[in-house]
Amino acid sequence: MRGPARLRYFGKLRHLNGGGKYRGHAIRLYVLDDIVTFATEDGEFIGVTRIDPNRDDQPKGPNFT
């Protein structure tokens, strides 16, 4: 991961912060409706955030490690 993860949501590109701890690591995004779960390729849970449709730059959610 280099900088924010990018995700197209309802036709708009969203930028999701995954945290500096995982910079340089490959991550996976699991999307269910407006909930995005971040995990490493090994399956380690990183965090969960909810997409705000009014913002392009998404803040970290409260459940980030």
C-alpha positions as CSV (number, residue, x, y, z in Angstrom):
1,M,0.0,0.0,0.0
2,R,1.4,3.3,-1.0
3,G,-0.8,6.1,0.2
4,P,-4.5,5.8,0.3
5,A,-6.3,2.8,-1.3
6,R,-8.6,3.8,-4.1
7,L,-12.1,2.4,-4.6
8,R,-14.7,3.3,-7.2
9,Y,-18.0,3.6,-5.3
10,F,-21.2,4.7,-7.1
11,G,-19.2,5.9,-10.1
12,K,-16.9,8.1,-8.1
13,L,-13.3,7.4,-7.0
14,R,-12.9,7.3,-3.2
15,H,-9.6,7.5,-1.3
16,L,-9.5,5.3,1.8
17,N,-6.8,5.7,4.5
18,G,-5.3,2.4,5.6
19,G,-2.7,3.7,8.1
20,G,1.0,4.2,7.8
21,K,1.7,0.9,9.6
22,Y,0.8,-1.0,6.4
23,R,2.7,1.2,3.9
24,G,4.5,-1.0,1.4
25,H,2.2,-4.0,2.2
26,A,-0.4,-5.5,-0.1
27,I,-3.9,-5.2,1.3
28,R,-7.3,-6.5,0.5
29,L,-10.5,-4.6,0.6
30,Y,-13.8,-6.4,1.3
31,V,-16.8,-4.2,0.4
32,L,-20.4,-4.8,1.6
33,D,-22.7,-1.9,0.7
34,D,-21.0,1.1,2.3
35,I,-18.8,-0.9,4.7
36,V,-15.2,-1.5,3.8
37,T,-13.0,-4.0,5.7
38,F,-9.2,-3.8,5.3
39,A,-7.1,-6.9,5.7
40,T,-3.6,-8.0,4.8
41,E,-3.0,-10.7,2.2
42,D,-2.4,-13.1,5.2
43,G,-5.9,-12.3,6.5
44,E,-4.9,-10.1,9.4
45,F,-7.6,-7.7,10.2
46,I,-6.6,-4.0,9.8
47,G,-9.8,-2.1,10.2
48,V,-13.3,-1.2,9.1
49,T,-14.6,2.1,7.7
50,R,-17.9,3.3,6.4
51,I,-18.0,5.2,3.1
52,D,-19.4,8.7,3.3
53,P,-21.0,9.4,-0.1
54,N,-20.5,13.1,0.3
55,R,-16.7,12.9,0.7
56,D,-14.0,11.8,-1.8
57,D,-11.3,11.5,0.9
58,Q,-12.5,9.0,3.5
59,P,-11.2,9.2,7.1
60,K,-10.2,6.2,9.1
61,G,-13.0,4.5,10.8
62,P,-13.2,4.0,14.6
63,N,-12.3,0.3,14.3
64,F,-8.8,0.7,13.0
65,T,-5.8,-1.0,14.7
